[in-house]
Amino acid sequence: MTIMLNGSDLTVTEVVAAARHGETVALAPEAITAMQQARTVVEEVLAKDEPVYGLTTGVGERKSFLLDPAERRKFNQRLVLNHRIAQGDVAPADVVRGAMVCLANSYAKGVTGVRPELAEMIVTLLNDGFAPPVRRLGSLGQGDLGPMADLAHGLITRSGFEVAENEGLALVSSNAFTTAWACLALADAQTLMDTFDVAGALDLEAFGANLTSLHPVIEQTRPFPGLATTLHTLRLLLRGSYLWRPQAARFLQDPLTFRCIPQIHGATRDALGYAGNILQLELNSSQSNPVVVKAERRIVSVGNFDIGPLAAALDFARIALAPVVTSANERMVKLLQAPFSGLAAGLAAQLATPDDALSELATSGQAITVEARTLAHPVSYELASSVKGEGIEDRATMAPLSARRLADMVSLCARVAAIELVVAAQAIDLRQPGEFGLGTGTGRVYRIIRELVPFTQADATLPADLEPLVELVSRGDLHPDSVTG
């Protein structure tokens, strides 16, 4: 199904579909009309030869420099080249393709003053599968100047498109790079939470936990939507589990990281939901400067490139994700410790053994967890310096860093989830839940894990490679719907 861009209702799901799965994109007819109308205003303003930022003047500290009318198009071409200041490795291709979607959608809103032909060029190259190399570093989040200049240069070079007045600025001053990365990172974070719910359910069975922690009174007395979602998912995964039988639980109350899985995961789901709402607004907002006001037949300078709400929301998402990975790691470590699990130390296949069994997986899990947690540090209040641009450019959102950190954090958390699943499966083998067995969903998850990682026997060493399981987690193959349906 073709994704229609009109500048008003693009979704995170659609950005991901176009960026990762090659979904076709098209400009809505009303978007083309809106762009044509805005461009007419631009031509009217150009004819008056009045000072308009970036249109008849320079930009930044050169804002007072009036452009010769004969030089305006060349200035816009140079503007792209002069902003190719990005650094570092190139961004993933799906991020670049997502940026193309977000950029075209921002033009479709009809307030940047670019010609429809520019948006059509971007859409055509996107549908052809093109993704130019875009370096990932060097944006403060007040317009992704460096990365967007890389993107613009790649698009122009590939198509031979000649930018007109205002279009060079409209290409580089967008935050489409950050917005796209945020879409992909947030979608991955939501997928990760589904896997953490699955791993948490398996932990409960591996630990022999008390399922009063899933009682319906919880959401009745704490009506948070994320909490209700997690509770429903855990009950569904554990349907038919031996733990529902009387006296199946080993303790009256389990450690908090087991007992509070619904509360911990639910809080993070709510935080991700908030970030998703902010991102949805940003996807369909104007990030341009200046803005064409068609009703007034004028162009005004604004600060719409300041995407502070998104930067802060992504900070919030990472902060909320930190307790999830911390708790997952803690449950994994406790399952490896005999005083907590009631099983052999390190979940060894035999009680009397000099081998470490799975004990050393705790070291790996702890190291990755610490690394993930450091990425939760908020960055939306950071500012390297306020002296650039003669002191005018004295504000930064650092939204690109906030989005990139979320993506990196999710990637690390997927590895912790994979280790958690392997340890839980080993504990389940040793606990031998008996004839009543595992839940419908958790039983399927256990079998999937065992297809990739065998039980560690008494004379065997640790699984050498968990990458297949990490990839499965990252792809979202352990979604609760797929293992309970």
The 8 nearest C-alpha neighbors of each residue, nearest first, counted from 0:
[[1, 2, 23, 22, 24, 3, 16, 13],
 [0, 2, 23, 24, 3, 22, 25, 17],
 [3, 1, 24, 25, 23, 4, 0, 13],
 [4, 2, 25, 27, 26, 24, 1, 5],
 [3, 5, 26, 104, 27, 6, 25, 107],
 [4, 6, 30, 107, 27, 7, 108, 104],
 [7, 5, 108, 104, 107, 283, 105, 4],
 [6, 8, 283, 5, 9, 108, 284, 4],
 [7, 9, 10, 283, 6, 5, 4, 282],
 [8, 10, 7, 283, 282, 13, 4, 6],
 [11, 9, 13, 12, 279, 8, 14, 282],
 [10, 12, 14, 13, 182, 15, 279, 9],
 [11, 13, 15, 10, 14, 16, 186, 182],
 [14, 12, 16, 10, 15, 11, 17, 9],
 [13, 15, 11, 17, 16, 12, 97, 18],
 [14, 16, 18, 12, 13, 17, 19, 183],
 [17, 15, 13, 20, 14, 22, 19, 18],
 [18, 16, 22, 21, 14, 15, 20, 19],
 [17, 19, 97, 93, 96, 15, 16, 14],
 [20, 18, 93, 16, 15, 17, 21, 96],
 [19, 21, 16, 22, 17, 18, 15, 93],
 [22, 20, 17, 19, 23, 18, 16, 128],
 [21, 23, 17, 16, 20, 24, 1, 0],
 [24, 22, 1, 126, 2, 21, 17, 25],
 [23, 25, 2, 1, 3, 122, 22, 126],
 [26, 24, 3, 4, 2, 27, 122, 1],
 [25, 27, 4, 3, 30, 28, 5, 31],
 [26, 28, 30, 5, 29, 3, 4, 25],
 [29, 27, 31, 30, 26, 32, 5, 33],
 [28, 30, 32, 31, 27, 33, 5, 26],
 [31, 29, 107, 33, 5, 27, 28, 32],
 [32, 30, 34, 28, 29, 33, 115, 35],
 [31, 33, 29, 35, 30, 34, 36, 28],
 [34, 32, 109, 30, 36, 31, 35, 29],
 [35, 33, 109, 37, 31, 36, 32, 115],
 [34, 36, 38, 32, 33, 37, 31, 39],
 [35, 37, 33, 39, 34, 38, 32, 40],
 [38, 36, 112, 34, 40, 39, 35, 109],
 [37, 39, 112, 41, 35, 40, 36, 114],
 [38, 40, 42, 36, 37, 41, 43, 35],
 [39, 41, 43, 37, 38, 42, 296, 44],
 [42, 40, 38, 44, 39, 43, 112, 45],
 [41, 43, 45, 39, 40, 44, 46, 38],
 [44, 42, 40, 46, 41, 45, 39, 47],
 [45, 43, 41, 47, 46, 42, 40, 48],
 [44, 46, 42, 48, 47, 43, 41, 49],
 [45, 47, 43, 44, 48, 42, 49, 41],
 [48, 46, 44, 45, 49, 43, 42, 50],
 [47, 49, 45, 46, 44, 50, 55, 68],
 [48, 50, 47, 51, 44, 55, 45, 46],
 [51, 49, 55, 56, 52, 48, 65, 54],
 [52, 50, 55, 54, 56, 49, 53, 298],
 [51, 53, 56, 54, 62, 55, 50, 58],
 [54, 52, 56, 57, 58, 55, 165, 51],
 [53, 55, 165, 51, 52, 56, 164, 71],
 [54, 56, 51, 66, 50, 53, 65, 52],
 [57, 55, 65, 53, 66, 52, 64, 62],
 [56, 58, 62, 61, 53, 64, 65, 63],
 [59, 57, 62, 61, 53, 60, 52, 56],
 [60, 58, 61, 62, 388, 57, 392, 391],
 [59, 61, 388, 62, 389, 58, 63, 391],
 [62, 60, 57, 58, 59, 64, 63, 56],
 [61, 63, 58, 57, 59, 60, 64, 56],
 [64, 62, 61, 65, 56, 57, 60, 58],
 [63, 65, 56, 57, 61, 62, 66, 58],
 [66, 64, 56, 55, 63, 57, 67, 50],
 [67, 65, 56, 55, 68, 71, 64, 70],
 [66, 68, 70, 69, 71, 65, 55, 56],
 [69, 67, 70, 71, 66, 55, 48, 72],
 [68, 70, 67, 71, 72, 66, 73, 74],
 [71, 69, 67, 73, 68, 72, 74, 66],
 [72, 70, 74, 68, 73, 164, 69, 66],
 [73, 71, 163, 164, 75, 74, 70, 76],
 [72, 74, 76, 70, 75, 71, 77, 163],
 [73, 75, 71, 77, 72, 76, 78, 70],
 [76, 74, 167, 78, 72, 73, 77, 164],
 [75, 77, 73, 78, 74, 79, 167, 162],
 [78, 76, 80, 74, 79, 75, 81, 73],
 [79, 77, 75, 81, 76, 80, 74, 167],
 [78, 80, 148, 77, 82, 81, 76, 167],
 [79, 81, 77, 82, 83, 78, 76, 148],
 [82, 80, 78, 79, 83, 77, 84, 148],
 [83, 81, 84, 79, 80, 145, 148, 144],
 [84, 82, 145, 148, 80, 81, 149, 85],
 [83, 85, 145, 82, 86, 137, 81, 146],
 [86, 84, 145, 137, 136, 146, 134, 83],
 [87, 85, 136, 134, 137, 84, 135, 88],
 [88, 86, 136, 134, 135, 89, 85, 137],
 [87, 89, 134, 135, 90, 86, 136, 133],
 [88, 90, 134, 133, 135, 132, 91, 87],
 [89, 91, 135, 134, 133, 92, 88, 94],
 [92, 90, 94, 93, 89, 95, 133, 132],
 [91, 93, 95, 94, 130, 96, 90, 132],
 [92, 94, 18, 96, 19, 95, 91, 97],
 [93, 95, 97, 92, 91, 180, 96, 179],
 [96, 94, 98, 92, 97, 93, 130, 99],
 [97, 95, 18, 99, 93, 98, 94, 130],
 [96, 98, 18, 179, 94, 100, 99, 95],
 [97, 99, 176, 175, 179, 95, 101, 96],
 [98, 100, 96, 102, 97, 101, 103, 95],
 [101, 99, 97, 103, 98, 102, 104, 96],
 [102, 100, 98, 104, 175, 99, 103, 105],
 [101, 103, 99, 105, 175, 104, 100, 98],
 [102, 104, 106, 118, 100, 105, 101, 99],
 [105, 103, 107, 6, 101, 4, 106, 102],
 [104, 106, 102, 107, 103, 108, 6, 285],
 [107, 105, 103, 108, 104, 109, 111, 118],
 [108, 106, 30, 104, 6, 5, 109, 105],
 [107, 109, 6, 106, 105, 110, 5, 30],
 [108, 110, 34, 33, 107, 106, 37, 111],
 [109, 111, 291, 290, 112, 108, 37, 292],
 [112, 110, 290, 113, 109, 291, 287, 106],
 [111, 113, 38, 37, 110, 41, 291, 34],
 [114, 112, 166, 111, 38, 115, 34, 117],
 [113, 115, 116, 117, 38, 34, 35, 112],
 [116, 114, 118, 117, 34, 31, 119, 35],
 [115, 117, 119, 114, 118, 120, 113, 121],
 [116, 118, 120, 115, 119, 114, 121, 113],
 [119, 117, 121, 103, 115, 120, 116, 122],
 [120, 118, 116, 122, 117, 121, 123, 115],
 [119, 121, 123, 117, 118, 122, 116, 124],
 [120, 122, 118, 124, 119, 123, 125, 99],
 [121, 123, 125, 119, 120, 124, 126, 118],
 [124, 122, 120, 126, 125, 121, 119, 127],
 [125, 123, 127, 121, 129, 126, 122, 120],
 [124, 126, 122, 128, 127, 123, 129, 121],
 [125, 127, 123, 128, 124, 23, 122, 24],
 [128, 126, 124, 125, 129, 123, 122, 21],
 [129, 127, 125, 126, 124, 130, 21, 96],
 [128, 130, 124, 125, 127, 131, 126, 96],
 [129, 131, 96, 95, 92, 128, 132, 125],
 [132, 130, 153, 133, 150, 129, 154, 95],
 [133, 131, 89, 134, 130, 149, 150, 153],
 [134, 132, 89, 149, 146, 150, 90, 131],
 [135, 133, 89, 88, 86, 85, 90, 87],
 [134, 136, 90, 89, 88, 87, 133, 146],
 [137, 135, 86, 85, 87, 134, 138, 146],
 [136, 138, 85, 86, 145, 139, 84, 135],
 [139, 137, 143, 140, 145, 136, 144, 399],
 [140, 138, 397, 395, 141, 396, 137, 399],
 [139, 141, 397, 398, 396, 142, 138, 143],
 [142, 140, 304, 305, 139, 395, 143, 396],
 [141, 143, 172, 174, 173, 304, 140, 144],
 [144, 142, 174, 138, 147, 140, 146, 145],
 [143, 145, 171, 147, 142, 172, 146, 148],
 [144, 146, 85, 84, 83, 148, 147, 82],
 [147, 145, 149, 148, 85, 133, 134, 143],
 [148, 146, 171, 150, 149, 144, 145, 143],
 [147, 149, 151, 171, 145, 83, 79, 150],
 [150, 148, 146, 152, 133, 147, 151, 83],
 [149, 151, 147, 153, 148, 152, 133, 154],
 [152, 150, 148, 154, 153, 149, 147, 155],
 [153, 151, 149, 155, 150, 154, 156, 148],
 [152, 154, 150, 131, 156, 151, 155, 157],
 [153, 155, 151, 157, 152, 156, 158, 150],
 [156, 154, 160, 152, 158, 159, 157, 153],
 [155, 157, 153, 159, 154, 158, 152, 160],
 [156, 158, 154, 155, 159, 153, 160, 152],
 [159, 157, 160, 155, 156, 154, 120, 124],
 [158, 160, 155, 156, 157, 161, 154, 162],
 [159, 161, 155, 158, 162, 156, 120, 117],
 [162, 160, 159, 163, 155, 76, 72, 158],
 [161, 163, 166, 167, 160, 76, 72, 75],
 [164, 162, 72, 166, 165, 161, 75, 167],
 [163, 165, 72, 166, 71, 54, 75, 162],
 [164, 166, 54, 168, 167, 169, 53, 163],
 [167, 165, 169, 168, 163, 164, 113, 162],
 [166, 168, 75, 170, 169, 165, 79, 78],
 [167, 169, 166, 170, 171, 165, 172, 53],
 [170, 168, 166, 167, 172, 171, 165, 173],
 [169, 171, 167, 168, 172, 166, 151, 173],
 [170, 172, 147, 144, 148, 168, 173, 169],
 [171, 173, 142, 144, 169, 168, 170, 143],
 [172, 174, 142, 175, 171, 286, 143, 287],
 [175, 173, 142, 143, 176, 177, 178, 286],
 [176, 174, 98, 178, 101, 102, 173, 177],
 [177, 175, 98, 179, 174, 178, 180, 143],
 [178, 176, 399, 180, 179, 175, 174, 181],
 [177, 179, 175, 181, 180, 176, 174, 182],
 [178, 180, 97, 98, 182, 181, 176, 177],
 [181, 179, 177, 183, 182, 94, 178, 184],
 [180, 182, 402, 178, 184, 179, 183, 185],
 [183, 181, 179, 185, 180, 11, 184, 186],
 [182, 184, 186, 180, 181, 185, 15, 187],
 [185, 183, 406, 181, 187, 186, 182, 405],
 [184, 186, 188, 182, 187, 183, 181, 189],
 [185, 187, 183, 189, 188, 184, 182, 190],
 [188, 186, 190, 184, 185, 189, 191, 183],
 [189, 187, 185, 191, 190, 186, 409, 184],
 [188, 190, 192, 186, 191, 187, 185, 193],
 [191, 189, 187, 193, 188, 192, 475, 186],
 [190, 192, 188, 194, 189, 193, 187, 195],
 [193, 191, 195, 189, 194, 190, 196, 188],
 [192, 194, 196, 190, 191, 195, 478, 197],
 [195, 193, 197, 191, 196, 192, 477, 478],
 [194, 196, 192, 198, 197, 193, 199, 191],
 [197, 195, 199, 193, 194, 198, 192, 200],
 [198, 196, 194, 200, 195, 199, 201, 193],
 [199, 197, 195, 201, 200, 196, 420, 194],
 [198, 200, 202, 196, 201, 197, 195, 203],
 [199, 201, 203, 197, 202, 198, 233, 196],
 [200, 202, 198, 204, 199, 203, 441, 205],
 [203, 201, 205, 199, 200, 204, 423, 206],
 [202, 204, 208, 200, 206, 201, 205, 207],
 [203, 205, 207, 201, 206, 202, 208, 200],
 [204, 206, 427, 202, 426, 423, 203, 207],
 [207, 205, 203, 208, 204, 340, 202, 334],
 [208, 206, 204, 248, 205, 249, 203, 242],
 [209, 207, 203, 248, 206, 210, 204, 249],
 [208, 210, 248, 211, 250, 212, 251, 252],
 [211, 209, 212, 213, 208, 242, 243, 214],
 [210, 212, 214, 213, 209, 258, 252, 208],
 [211, 213, 210, 258, 214, 209, 259, 261],
 [214, 212, 211, 210, 230, 215, 234, 217],
 [213, 215, 211, 216, 212, 217, 210, 218],
 [216, 214, 217, 218, 213, 219, 230, 220],
 [215, 217, 219, 214, 218, 220, 221, 213],
 [218, 216, 215, 219, 220, 214, 221, 213],
 [217, 219, 221, 222, 220, 227, 216, 215],
 [220, 218, 216, 217, 221, 222, 215, 227],
 [219, 221, 218, 217, 216, 222, 215, 223],
 [222, 220, 218, 219, 223, 217, 226, 216],
 [223, 221, 218, 219, 220, 224, 227, 226],
 [222, 224, 226, 225, 221, 227, 218, 265],
 [225, 223, 227, 226, 228, 222, 269, 265],
 [226, 224, 265, 268, 269, 228, 227, 223],
 [225, 227, 265, 229, 223, 224, 228, 261],
 [226, 228, 224, 230, 225, 229, 218, 231],
 [229, 227, 225, 231, 226, 230, 232, 224],
 [228, 230, 232, 226, 231, 261, 227, 265],
 [231, 229, 227, 233, 232, 228, 261, 213],
 [230, 232, 228, 234, 229, 233, 227, 235],
 [231, 233, 229, 235, 230, 234, 236, 228],
 [232, 234, 236, 230, 235, 231, 200, 237],
 [235, 233, 237, 231, 236, 232, 238, 230],
 [234, 236, 232, 238, 233, 237, 231, 440],
 [235, 237, 440, 233, 234, 441, 238, 438],
 [236, 238, 438, 234, 240, 235, 233, 239],
 [239, 237, 438, 235, 240, 439, 236, 234],
 [238, 240, 438, 237, 439, 241, 437, 243],
 [241, 239, 438, 437, 242, 237, 238, 243],
 [240, 242, 435, 243, 436, 244, 437, 432],
 [241, 243, 247, 240, 244, 248, 210, 204],
 [242, 244, 241, 240, 245, 210, 247, 239],
 [243, 245, 242, 247, 241, 246, 240, 248],
 [246, 244, 247, 243, 248, 242, 241, 209],
 [247, 245, 248, 244, 249, 242, 243, 209],
 [246, 248, 242, 245, 244, 249, 241, 243],
 [249, 247, 209, 208, 207, 246, 250, 242],
 [248, 250, 207, 208, 247, 209, 251, 246],
 [251, 249, 252, 248, 253, 209, 208, 207],
 [250, 252, 209, 253, 249, 248, 208, 211],
 [253, 251, 250, 209, 254, 258, 208, 255],
 [252, 254, 258, 250, 257, 255, 208, 209],
 [255, 253, 256, 257, 258, 252, 259, 330],
 [254, 256, 258, 257, 259, 253, 260, 252],
 [255, 257, 326, 254, 259, 258, 260, 330],
 [258, 256, 255, 254, 259, 260, 253, 203],
 [257, 259, 255, 212, 253, 256, 260, 254],
 [260, 258, 262, 255, 261, 256, 257, 263],
 [259, 261, 263, 262, 257, 258, 264, 256],
 [262, 260, 264, 259, 229, 265, 263, 226],
 [261, 263, 265, 259, 260, 264, 226, 266],
 [264, 262, 260, 266, 265, 261, 259, 323],
 [263, 265, 267, 261, 266, 262, 260, 268],
 [264, 266, 226, 225, 268, 262, 267, 263],
 [267, 265, 269, 263, 268, 264, 262, 225],
 [266, 268, 270, 319, 264, 269, 265, 320],
 [269, 267, 225, 265, 271, 270, 266, 272],
 [268, 270, 272, 225, 266, 267, 271, 273],
 [271, 269, 267, 273, 272, 268, 316, 274],
 [272, 270, 274, 268, 273, 269, 316, 275],
 [273, 271, 269, 275, 270, 274, 268, 276],
 [272, 274, 270, 276, 275, 271, 269, 277],
 [275, 273, 312, 271, 277, 272, 276, 278],
 [276, 274, 272, 278, 273, 277, 271, 279],
 [275, 277, 279, 273, 278, 274, 272, 280],
 [276, 278, 274, 280, 279, 275, 309, 281],
 [279, 277, 281, 275, 280, 276, 282, 274],
 [280, 278, 276, 282, 277, 281, 275, 10],
 [279, 281, 277, 278, 282, 283, 284, 276],
 [282, 280, 278, 284, 283, 279, 277, 309],
 [283, 281, 279, 280, 284, 278, 9, 101],
 [282, 284, 7, 6, 281, 280, 8, 9],
 [285, 283, 281, 282, 280, 286, 105, 6],
 [284, 286, 287, 105, 303, 283, 110, 108],
 [287, 285, 304, 303, 173, 284, 174, 288],
 [288, 286, 285, 303, 289, 304, 173, 111],
 [289, 287, 290, 301, 300, 302, 303, 286],
 [288, 290, 300, 299, 301, 287, 298, 291],
 [291, 289, 288, 299, 110, 298, 111, 287],
 [290, 292, 298, 110, 293, 111, 112, 297],
 [293, 291, 297, 295, 294, 298, 296, 290],
 [292, 294, 296, 295, 291, 37, 40, 297],
 [293, 295, 292, 296, 297, 291, 40, 37],
 [294, 296, 297, 293, 292, 298, 291, 40],
 [297, 295, 293, 40, 294, 292, 298, 291],
 [298, 296, 295, 292, 291, 299, 293, 40],
 [297, 299, 291, 290, 292, 289, 300, 51],
 [300, 298, 289, 290, 301, 291, 297, 292],
 [299, 301, 289, 288, 290, 52, 298, 302],
 [302, 300, 288, 303, 289, 299, 290, 287],
 [303, 301, 304, 305, 288, 300, 287, 286],
 [302, 304, 286, 305, 301, 287, 285, 288],
 [303, 305, 286, 141, 142, 302, 306, 287],
 [306, 304, 141, 303, 307, 302, 396, 140],
 [307, 305, 308, 309, 304, 310, 396, 398],
 [306, 308, 310, 396, 309, 305, 311, 379],
 [309, 307, 311, 310, 306, 312, 277, 305],
 [310, 308, 312, 311, 307, 306, 277, 313],
 [309, 311, 398, 307, 313, 379, 312, 308],
 [310, 312, 314, 308, 313, 309, 379, 307],
 [313, 311, 274, 315, 309, 314, 310, 308],
 [312, 314, 316, 315, 310, 311, 401, 309],
 [315, 313, 311, 377, 317, 312, 316, 401],
 [314, 316, 312, 318, 313, 317, 319, 311],
 [315, 317, 313, 319, 314, 318, 271, 270],
 [318, 316, 375, 320, 314, 319, 315, 405],
 [317, 319, 375, 315, 321, 320, 316, 314],
 [320, 318, 267, 316, 317, 321, 315, 322],
 [319, 321, 317, 323, 318, 322, 267, 316],
 [320, 322, 323, 318, 372, 324, 319, 325],
 [323, 321, 325, 324, 320, 326, 319, 263],
 [324, 322, 326, 320, 321, 325, 327, 263],
 [323, 325, 327, 326, 321, 322, 328, 412],
 [326, 324, 322, 328, 323, 327, 321, 329],
 [327, 325, 329, 323, 256, 328, 324, 322],
 [328, 326, 324, 330, 329, 325, 323, 331],
 [327, 329, 331, 325, 326, 330, 324, 332],
 [328, 330, 326, 332, 331, 327, 333, 325],
 [331, 329, 333, 327, 332, 328, 326, 334],
 [330, 332, 328, 334, 419, 329, 333, 327],
 [333, 331, 329, 335, 334, 330, 361, 328],
 [334, 332, 336, 330, 335, 331, 339, 329],
 [333, 335, 340, 331, 332, 336, 330, 339],
 [334, 336, 345, 332, 333, 346, 344, 358],
 [337, 335, 333, 344, 334, 339, 338, 340],
 [336, 338, 344, 341, 340, 342, 339, 343],
 [339, 337, 336, 341, 340, 342, 333, 344],
 [338, 340, 337, 336, 333, 341, 334, 335],
 [341, 339, 334, 337, 342, 206, 338, 336],
 [340, 342, 337, 339, 338, 343, 336, 206],
 [343, 341, 337, 340, 346, 344, 429, 430],
 [342, 344, 346, 350, 337, 347, 345, 341],
 [345, 343, 337, 346, 336, 335, 347, 342],
 [344, 346, 358, 335, 357, 356, 347, 355],
 [347, 345, 343, 344, 335, 426, 357, 342],
 [346, 348, 356, 349, 345, 343, 344, 457],
 [347, 349, 457, 456, 346, 350, 455, 429],
 [350, 348, 347, 351, 457, 352, 343, 456],
 [351, 349, 343, 352, 347, 348, 344, 342],
 [352, 350, 349, 353, 343, 347, 354, 348],
 [351, 353, 354, 350, 349, 347, 457, 355],
 [354, 352, 355, 351, 356, 350, 347, 349],
 [353, 355, 352, 356, 347, 457, 458, 460],
 [356, 354, 358, 357, 345, 353, 359, 347],
 [355, 357, 347, 345, 354, 358, 346, 461],
 [358, 356, 345, 359, 360, 355, 346, 461],
 [359, 357, 345, 360, 355, 356, 361, 335],
 [358, 360, 361, 362, 357, 355, 363, 356],
 [359, 361, 363, 362, 358, 357, 364, 418],
 [360, 362, 364, 359, 363, 332, 358, 365],
 [363, 361, 365, 359, 360, 364, 366, 358],
 [362, 364, 360, 366, 361, 365, 367, 359],
 [363, 365, 361, 367, 362, 366, 415, 368],
 [364, 366, 368, 362, 363, 367, 361, 369],
 [367, 365, 363, 369, 368, 364, 362, 370],
 [368, 366, 370, 364, 369, 365, 371, 363],
 [369, 367, 365, 371, 370, 366, 364, 372],
 [368, 370, 372, 366, 371, 367, 365, 373],
 [371, 369, 367, 373, 368, 372, 366, 374],
 [370, 372, 368, 408, 369, 374, 373, 411],
 [371, 373, 369, 374, 375, 370, 321, 368],
 [372, 374, 370, 375, 371, 376, 369, 368],
 [373, 375, 372, 376, 371, 404, 408, 370],
 [374, 376, 317, 318, 372, 373, 377, 321],
 [375, 377, 374, 373, 378, 318, 314, 372],
 [378, 376, 314, 379, 375, 380, 401, 318],
 [377, 379, 381, 380, 401, 397, 376, 314],
 [380, 378, 396, 397, 310, 311, 381, 377],
 [379, 381, 378, 382, 396, 377, 397, 395],
 [382, 380, 378, 379, 383, 397, 395, 396],
 [383, 381, 384, 395, 380, 394, 385, 397],
 [382, 384, 381, 385, 395, 139, 394, 393],
 [385, 383, 382, 386, 387, 393, 394, 392],
 [384, 386, 393, 390, 387, 392, 394, 383],
 [385, 387, 390, 384, 389, 388, 393, 392],
 [388, 386, 390, 389, 392, 385, 391, 384],
 [387, 389, 60, 390, 391, 392, 59, 386],
 [390, 388, 387, 391, 386, 60, 392, 385],
 [389, 391, 386, 388, 387, 392, 385, 393],
 [390, 392, 388, 393, 389, 387, 386, 385],
 [393, 391, 388, 390, 387, 394, 385, 386],
 [394, 392, 385, 391, 390, 386, 395, 384],
 [393, 395, 392, 382, 385, 396, 141, 391],
 [396, 394, 139, 397, 382, 141, 140, 393],
 [395, 397, 140, 379, 398, 307, 310, 139],
 [398, 396, 140, 139, 379, 400, 399, 395],
 [397, 399, 310, 401, 140, 396, 400, 402],
 [400, 398, 177, 402, 401, 397, 140, 403],
 [399, 401, 403, 398, 402, 397, 404, 378],
 [400, 402, 398, 404, 399, 403, 313, 310],
 [403, 401, 181, 405, 399, 404, 400, 180],
 [402, 404, 400, 406, 405, 401, 399, 407],
 [405, 403, 407, 401, 406, 402, 374, 408],
 [404, 406, 408, 402, 403, 407, 317, 184],
 [405, 407, 184, 403, 409, 404, 408, 410],
 [408, 406, 404, 410, 405, 409, 403, 411],
 [407, 409, 405, 371, 411, 410, 406, 404],
 [408, 410, 412, 406, 411, 407, 188, 405],
 [409, 411, 407, 413, 408, 412, 406, 414],
 [412, 410, 408, 414, 413, 409, 371, 367],
 [411, 413, 409, 415, 414, 410, 408, 324],
 [414, 412, 416, 410, 411, 415, 473, 472],
 [415, 413, 417, 412, 416, 411, 469, 418],
 [414, 416, 412, 418, 417, 413, 364, 419],
 [417, 415, 419, 413, 414, 418, 420, 412],
 [416, 418, 414, 420, 419, 415, 469, 468],
 [419, 417, 421, 415, 420, 416, 422, 414],
 [418, 420, 416, 422, 331, 417, 421, 415],
 [421, 419, 423, 417, 418, 422, 198, 424],
 [422, 420, 418, 424, 423, 419, 417, 425],
 [421, 423, 425, 419, 424, 420, 418, 426],
 [422, 424, 426, 420, 205, 425, 202, 421],
 [425, 423, 427, 421, 426, 422, 445, 420],
 [426, 424, 422, 428, 427, 423, 454, 421],
 [427, 425, 423, 429, 205, 428, 424, 430],
 [428, 426, 205, 430, 424, 429, 425, 431],
 [429, 427, 425, 426, 431, 430, 424, 454],
 [428, 430, 426, 427, 431, 425, 348, 342],
 [429, 431, 427, 428, 432, 426, 205, 342],
 [432, 430, 433, 428, 429, 427, 436, 426],
 [431, 433, 436, 430, 241, 435, 434, 437],
 [434, 432, 431, 436, 435, 241, 430, 437],
 [433, 435, 436, 432, 241, 431, 437, 240],
 [436, 434, 241, 433, 240, 432, 437, 239],
 [437, 435, 432, 434, 433, 241, 240, 438],
 [436, 438, 240, 442, 241, 441, 439, 435],
 [439, 437, 240, 237, 239, 238, 441, 440],
 [438, 440, 442, 238, 441, 239, 236, 237],
 [441, 439, 236, 483, 482, 443, 442, 438],
 [440, 442, 444, 438, 443, 236, 439, 201],
 [441, 443, 437, 445, 440, 439, 444, 438],
 [444, 442, 446, 440, 445, 441, 482, 447],
 [443, 445, 441, 447, 442, 446, 448, 440],
 [444, 446, 442, 448, 443, 447, 441, 424],
 [445, 447, 449, 443, 448, 444, 450, 442],
 [448, 446, 444, 450, 449, 445, 443, 451],
 [449, 447, 445, 451, 450, 446, 452, 444],
 [448, 450, 452, 446, 453, 451, 447, 445],
 [451, 449, 447, 448, 452, 446, 453, 445],
 [450, 452, 449, 448, 453, 468, 447, 467],
 [451, 453, 449, 448, 450, 454, 462, 421],
 [454, 452, 449, 455, 451, 450, 462, 448],
 [453, 455, 456, 425, 452, 449, 428, 424],
 [454, 456, 459, 453, 461, 457, 460, 348],
 [457, 455, 459, 458, 348, 454, 347, 460],
 [456, 458, 348, 459, 349, 347, 455, 356],
 [457, 459, 456, 460, 455, 354, 348, 356],
 [460, 458, 456, 457, 455, 461, 356, 462],
 [459, 461, 462, 455, 458, 356, 456, 463],
 [460, 462, 463, 357, 455, 356, 459, 360],
 [463, 461, 464, 460, 452, 465, 455, 453],
 [464, 462, 461, 465, 460, 466, 452, 459],
 [463, 465, 466, 462, 467, 452, 468, 461],
 [464, 466, 468, 467, 469, 463, 462, 417],
 [465, 467, 469, 468, 464, 470, 471, 414],
 [468, 466, 470, 469, 465, 471, 451, 464],
 [467, 469, 471, 466, 470, 465, 417, 472],
 [468, 470, 466, 472, 471, 467, 417, 414],
 [471, 469, 473, 467, 468, 472, 466, 474],
 [470, 472, 468, 474, 469, 473, 476, 467],
 [471, 473, 469, 475, 470, 474, 468, 413],
 [474, 472, 470, 475, 471, 413, 469, 191],
 [475, 473, 471, 472, 476, 470, 190, 477],
 [474, 476, 472, 477, 473, 478, 190, 471],
 [475, 477, 471, 474, 478, 472, 481, 473],
 [478, 476, 475, 194, 479, 472, 481, 482],
 [477, 479, 481, 480, 476, 475, 193, 194],
 [480, 478, 482, 481, 483, 477, 193, 197],
 [481, 479, 483, 478, 484, 482, 477, 440],
 [480, 482, 478, 479, 484, 483, 477, 476],
 [483, 481, 440, 479, 480, 484, 443, 477],
 [482, 484, 440, 480, 481, 479, 236, 439],
 [483, 480, 481, 482, 479, 440, 439, 235]]
